[in-house]
């Protein structure tokens, strides 16, 4: 299927690998950069989602999304492993759970732009005040660039597949898009329990922040690995 990702904040925190290991299937080796594991939290707006060769469906093809992830490699192919994905479209949540075996959740979400800042709020639906939630604002602060191989930015951003498990079987989903056009960013986190909801403690150090205005993407069906 085709998707376009918009107004992304790519926020990354260094975390202890041992804090991630119980949450990641044993068959997935956790990637580290110079010995350091990372956790990413990414809010964005998804538009024009539709099956290839079919038109977009009004009311279903655009929604907000928020994911929490880390990084793994299987068979020398770096990829993403998701701890959670929250979306404002219940139909998309159901479809992603059924066809991609991903831990999607319906959330109450809103986004607005004021004076160059993108305000994003998400709270997982059907819960309480303690439900996983995020309230932040962010904006780009520098020129667009592409990450260079061998850098931390390249390690975190330039990944072209995801991995997921179902019934003890490992699957890979290929994701094709141009190299990421990212910018340095700043962000303020008023509320953020997305990592602690997984039992992962974020450090006191500021996160590494990048912004991407738009990224057209093709998502392929799952492929079961042996």
N, C-alpha and C positions, 0 to 999 in steps of 0.2 A: 504494500500500500504506500501511498504518498502522504507525507505530512510536511508542514512548514512550522519550524520552531521559532518563536519570536521573543524578544526582550528577556533573554536569559541572564540570570545571575549564576555564575559558577563559583560557589563558595566552598573552599577546601580547608580542612583542619588536619594537622598531624595528630594521629592517634596511636595508641599502643596496639601492635599487631595481636597481642594476646587477648585484647578486648573484642576484636573482630572474629577471632578464630572459632568460638563457640556458635557464632551466628552464620558462618559460611560453611556450606557442605564440604566435607573432608576432601572430596575429589577435586575441589577448586583451590589451587595454590594461590594464596594472597600475594599480590604484587607489592613490592616496596621500592622506593627510590632512595638509593644510598642508605638502605636499612630502615627507612621510615615508611610506615603505612599511612594511608590517607583516607579520610571520609569526606564525601561531597554531598552538599545540599543544593538543589537547583530548582528554583521557581521559574516558570515561564508560561507563555501563552501559545497554545497549539492552534493552528488554523489550517484550513483546506485539507483535512484528513479525508481520504477516500481510497477505495480500492483502485488499483491501476486500471485504466481504460474505462472507468465509470466516473460519473460526475459526483461532486460533493453533495451531501444531503443537508439542506438548511436545518439548523438547530442541532445537528449532530456532529458537524465537521469542525467546530471551533469550541475550545474550552480551555480552562486553566489547569495547570498540572504542577506538581511538586514532587521531586524524588529525592531519596536518600540512598547513597550507593557507596561502594568501594570498588577496588580494581583487582582483577585476576587474569591469569593467563593459562590457556589450555592448548596443548599441541603447538606451542610457540605463537599462538594468536592472542594478543592482548585484548581484553574485553572488560565489560562492566558487570558487576553483580549488584542487584537492587535489594535493599532491605525493605523498602516500601515505596509505593507510588500513589499519591493522592490526586484525584481529578474531580472536577466539578460536574462532569457528565456521567450519570449513572449507567447509561447505555455503553459508553466507552469502557467503563470499569468492568462491566459484565463481560464484554467481548474480549478484553485483554486477559481477564482471568481464565476464560474458557479456551482461547486460541493460543495464548502465549505463556500461560502458567505463571503469570507475574503477580506479585502481592499488591494488587491495586485496591484502593479504598475510595469510597465516595466522600467528598469533603465540601463544606461550605466555603467558598472562595470568592475573593473579589480583587480587582486590580484597577488602579487608576494612575494617571500621570499628572503631576503638578509641578510646574517650574523646573522641569528637567528631571525630577525624581520619579521613579516608578514605585508606587506603594503596592505592596502585595500582602494579603492576609489569607490564611487557610486554617480551618479547624475541622478535624475529621468528624463526619456526620454520625449521628446516632449515639453520641457519647455524652460526656459531662464536661465541666470546665477543665478537667484534667486530661481530656482527649489531646492527642498530638496536635500541636498547632505551631504556626509561624506567623509573626508579624514583623515585617521589615520594610525598609525603603532603600533603594539603590540607584546608582547612575554611573555611566562611564566617566572616566577622568582623563583619558589619553587617546592617542591615535590607534587606529586599527593595525593589527599585526598578525602574522601567522607564527605559531610556535616552531622553534627549530628542533630537529632531532637531537636527542641527548639532554635536553633541558627538562626541568621539572614540569614546566607548562605543557610540553609535548607529552610527557608521561601521563599527565592527568587528563588532557583534553582530546588528543588524537587517538581515539579508540573507535573501532568500526564493527563491533558486535556486542551482544549481551549473552549472558549465560543464565540458565534457569534449570530447576529440577522439578520433576513430576514422577511420582511412583518409583523413586530411586533411579530414574533415568535422567541423564544429563543432555540438555539441548543447547544449541547455539542458534542465535538469530543474527543474521548479517544485516548491517545498517550501512547504507552507502550515502555519502554526501561529500561536498568539496571540503578541503581543509578549513578548519574553523577560523573565521575572521573575528578575532577577539580584541578587546580593549581592556586596559587597566580599569579598575572600578573601585568605588567606595560604597559601603553599606552600613546601615545602622539596624541592629537587631533589638527590637523592643521586647519580643517574646520569641523563644525558640526551644521547643521541647521535642523536636523531631528526632534527634539523636538519643536523648535520654529515654524516650519511649521505647527504644531498642535495647536499653541498658548500656549505652555507650556514653562515656563522659567526654565532653569536649574540653580541650585545654583552655587556660586563661589567655593564651596568646591570640592575637588577632588572626583571622583566617586570611588565606590567600584568595584574592577576589579578581574575577574577570567578568566582563560583560560581552554578550553577543547579540547584535540587533536582530539578525535573522539567519536561519539555516534551513534550506530545502533538503528534504531527506526521503530516501526510499527504504522501506522496511520490508525485508523478505520473510517468508514463512519460517517456522522453526525447523531445525535440522537435528535429528537425534544422533548423538555421538556414540561410538561404540565403547 
